[in-house]
Amino acid sequence: MQIQLSGKAAEIIEAQIASGIYPDAGEFITDIVLKYEAYYKKKLKALNGEIAIGLEQANKGECVELDFDELMQEVDKELDYPNSK
């Protein structure tokens, strides 16, 4: 697979290679993808946990309004992922 990056993304990769943290761009990209996958799995688990709580509350008649965007921000904060989309 070949990809081309420019601008800030390319600068970040080049800096990581120059610092010796990664031997090449492929290793850096692989690490980032694996970290993203781990983050995504944690986020999905957290969301499923919140859904389970909500379903339990709904079954008991304890419903409250929920702002989905606010919930997503809270989950990202718990997972220490401030640059979410």
Secondary structure, DSSP 8 states (H G I E B T S, - for coil): ------HHHHHHHHHHHHHTS-SSHHHHHHHHHHHHHHHHHHHHHHHHHHHHHHHHHHHTT------HHHHHHHHHHHTT-TT--
